[in-house]
């Protein structure tokens, strides 16, 4: 290694020149005003939903910072997009809370945060091991809460804080007690956060997305999923979520905003 190259700080993926930016936003998506480009942090960027969100935001002209667990995928995504990137561990809640300040420093400011992290787990309540229940609550609730807690005072007035909870919040199924409880805990927390940041016209989006064709349920850490509704198109669902975020950022200066909850049929 050349003596001129300094080692990156722990957790930081070196920023590289983009090889190929995603294609321009197709008709129907809200394109951002180039004179007021928002800066957005996506946490969970190495998962399918997170990567879709990153590409969608870039197509619309946003500047994006990336946080993810899979270091290989994170490095590849950073190289492809040219976005600053940072490794994140859901069990290190202090590090999760530091994600937004890092993104604001990397991008110059921070207008929005989207958290797409999550893990599925199934089984009857009496049979789920306590260690599994703890893992589900940490990844699905405590990690997103820590990220957004750290972002609440960093995101500017008129900004947006969003997290994916899921339609399971509205209709938990047998065999999903611990998974549903974690998502419901996050949803409740988002509702309270929305009231606390309303004065600054910061929107809090509780994205109750339906079951989607991502294979997410099949990667559960325990158990087998119950019978689920027909899977929705993840690209369409993420595009609709990004539409909400972009629309708020465009109109925030003259609209009072509270909590926004997306409820979709599963």
C-alpha positions in Angstrom: 0.0 0.0 0.0 1.3 3.5 -0.9 2.4 5.6 2.0 0.2 8.4 0.6 -3.0 6.5 1.2 -4.4 6.9 4.7 -6.6 4.2 6.2 -10.3 5.1 6.4 -11.9 5.7 9.8 -13.6 2.7 11.4 -17.0 2.1 9.9 -16.5 4.5 7.0 -16.4 3.1 3.4 -14.0 5.2 1.2 -15.9 7.4 -1.2 -15.2 6.5 -4.8 -16.0 8.0 -8.1 -19.3 6.7 -9.5 -19.1 4.2 -12.4 -22.7 4.5 -13.6 -25.5 6.6 -12.1 -29.0 5.2 -12.3 -31.1 6.2 -15.3 -33.1 9.4 -15.2 -36.4 9.4 -13.3 -39.2 8.0 -15.4 -42.4 10.0 -16.0 -44.7 10.1 -13.0 -42.0 10.4 -10.3 -41.5 13.8 -8.7 -38.2 15.2 -9.9 -36.5 17.6 -7.5 -35.7 21.2 -8.3 -32.0 21.3 -9.1 -31.7 24.7 -7.3 -32.8 23.1 -4.0 -31.3 19.6 -4.0 -32.1 17.7 -0.7 -29.7 15.6 1.1 -31.0 12.3 2.4 -29.6 9.4 4.5 -30.8 5.9 3.7 -30.2 3.4 6.5 -30.5 -0.2 5.4 -29.1 0.8 2.0 -27.7 -2.7 1.3 -31.1 -4.4 1.6 -33.4 -4.7 -1.4 -35.8 -1.9 -0.3 -32.9 0.4 0.7 -31.1 0.0 -2.6 -34.3 0.7 -4.5 -34.8 3.8 -2.4 -31.2 5.0 -3.0 -31.5 4.5 -6.8 -34.9 6.3 -6.9 -33.6 9.3 -4.9 -30.6 9.6 -7.1 -32.7 9.5 -10.2 -34.7 12.4 -8.8 -31.6 14.4 -8.2 -31.1 14.0 -4.5 -27.7 13.6 -2.8 -27.7 10.5 -0.7 -25.6 9.1 2.1 -25.6 5.3 2.7 -25.6 3.2 5.8 -25.8 -0.6 5.7 -24.8 -3.8 7.5 -23.3 -5.8 4.6 -19.9 -4.3 4.1 -19.3 -5.9 0.7 -22.6 -4.7 -0.7 -22.1 -1.3 0.9 -18.7 -0.9 -0.8 -20.2 -1.9 -4.1 -23.1 0.4 -3.8 -20.9 3.3 -2.8 -18.6 2.6 -5.8 -21.6 2.4 -8.2 -23.3 5.6 -7.0 -20.4 7.7 -5.7 -22.3 8.2 -2.4 -20.6 8.5 1.0 -21.1 5.3 2.9 -20.8 4.1 6.5 -21.1 0.6 8.0 -23.7 0.3 10.7 -24.5 -2.4 13.3 -28.1 -2.6 14.6 -26.8 -3.8 18.0 -24.6 -0.7 18.4 -27.4 1.8 19.2 -24.9 4.7 19.9 -23.5 4.1 16.4 -27.0 4.1 15.0 -27.7 7.4 16.6 -24.4 8.8 15.1 -25.5 8.0 11.6 -27.4 11.3 11.0 -24.7 13.6 12.3 -22.2 11.7 10.1 -24.5 12.1 7.0 -25.0 15.8 7.7 -21.2 16.2 7.9 -20.7 14.2 4.7 -23.4 15.9 2.7 -23.1 19.4 4.2 -26.6 19.3 5.6 -29.4 16.8 6.1 -33.0 17.1 4.9 -34.3 13.6 5.3 -33.7 10.2 6.7 -35.2 6.9 5.5 -34.8 3.7 7.6 -35.5 0.4 5.8 -33.7 -2.0 8.2 -35.6 -5.1 9.4 -35.6 -8.8 9.9 -38.4 -11.3 10.1 -39.0 -14.0 12.6 -42.0 -16.3 13.1 -43.4 -18.8 15.7 -46.0 -19.0 18.4 -45.3 -16.6 21.2 -44.7 -19.3 23.8 -42.1 -21.0 21.6 -40.0 -18.1 20.4 -36.6 -18.1 22.3 -35.9 -14.9 24.3 -32.7 -14.3 22.4 -34.7 -14.3 19.1 -37.3 -12.0 20.6 -34.5 -9.6 21.7 -33.0 -9.7 18.2 -36.3 -8.9 16.5 -37.0 -6.0 18.9 -33.5 -4.6 18.5 -33.3 -4.7 14.7 -36.9 -3.8 13.9 -37.5 -1.2 16.6 -34.5 -0.1 18.7 -32.2 0.4 15.8 -34.6 2.6 13.7 -35.5 4.5 16.9 -31.9 5.2 17.6 -31.2 6.4 14.0 -34.2 8.7 14.0 -33.5 9.9 17.6 -30.1 10.9 16.4 -31.6 12.6 13.4 -34.4 14.5 15.1 -32.3 17.5 16.0 -30.1 17.3 12.9 -32.7 17.3 10.1 -33.6 20.9 9.3 -37.0 22.6 9.6 -39.3 21.2 6.9 -37.4 17.9 6.7 -38.7 14.4 6.8 -38.0 11.3 8.9 -39.3 8.0 7.6 -39.2 4.3 8.6 -40.7 1.2 7.2 -42.9 -0.6 9.6 -45.3 -2.7 7.5 -49.0 -3.6 7.1 -48.5 -6.2 9.9 -49.0 -3.3 12.3 -52.6 -3.2 11.3 -53.2 -6.9 11.0 -50.8 -9.2 12.9 -51.2 -12.8 12.1 -50.9 -15.9 14.3 -47.3 -16.9 14.6 -46.0 -13.3 14.2 -46.3 -12.1 17.8 -42.7 -11.0 18.4 -42.1 -9.6 14.9 -45.4 -7.7 14.9 -44.8 -6.4 18.4 -41.4 -4.9 17.3 -43.0 -3.2 14.3 -45.9 -2.0 16.4 -43.5 -0.5 18.9 -41.7 1.4 16.2 -45.0 2.6 14.7 -46.2 3.9 18.1 -42.8 5.6 18.7 -43.1 7.3 15.3 -46.5 8.6 16.1 -45.2 10.3 19.3 -42.1 11.6 17.5 -44.4 13.2 14.9 -46.1 15.3 17.5 -42.8 16.3 19.0 -41.2 17.6 15.8 -44.4 19.1 14.3 -43.5 22.7 15.2 -40.6 22.6 12.9 -42.8 21.2 10.1 -40.8 18.0 10.1 -42.8 15.1 8.6 -42.7 11.7 10.2 -43.7 8.9 7.8 -44.8 5.6 9.2 -44.5 3.5 6.0 -46.9 0.6 6.5 -45.9 -1.2 3.3 -47.7 -4.4 2.3 -46.0 -7.8 1.9 -43.7 -7.5 -1.1 -41.9 -9.8 -3.5 -38.5 -9.4 -1.9 -38.1 -12.9 -0.3 -37.9 -11.1 3.0 -40.2 -13.5 4.8 -38.2 -16.5 3.5 -35.1 -15.1 5.1 -36.6 -15.2 8.6 -34.2 -15.9 11.4 -36.6 -18.4 12.9 -39.8 -20.2 11.9 -41.8 -20.3 8.7 -44.1 -17.5 7.6 -47.9 -17.9 7.8 -50.0 -17.7 4.7 -49.4 -14.2 3.3 -51.3 -12.0 0.9 -50.2 -11.7 -2.7 -46.9 -10.0 -2.8 -46.8 -6.4 -4.0 -44.1 -4.9 -6.3 -41.4 -3.5 -4.1 -40.2 -0.9 -6.7 -43.7 0.5 -7.0 -44.1 0.7 -3.2 -40.7 2.4 -2.7 -41.4 4.8 -5.5 -44.7 5.8 -3.8 -42.8 6.3 -0.5 -40.2 8.4 -2.1 -43.0 10.4 -3.7 -44.3 11.3 -0.2 -40.9 12.3 1.0 -40.1 14.4 -2.0 -43.5 16.0 -2.0 -43.1 17.0 1.6 -39.7 18.5 1.0 -41.1 20.5 -1.9 -44.1 21.9 0.0 -42.8 22.1 3.6 -42.3 25.8 3.6 -46.0 26.5 3.4 -47.9 23.5 4.8 -48.3 22.4 8.4 -47.2 18.8 8.8 -47.9 16.1 11.4 -47.6 12.4 11.1 -48.2 10.7 7.8 -49.2 7.1 7.8 -49.4 5.0 4.7 -51.8 2.1 5.0 -52.1 -0.2 2.0 -54.1 -3.3 1.5 -51.9 -6.3 1.9 
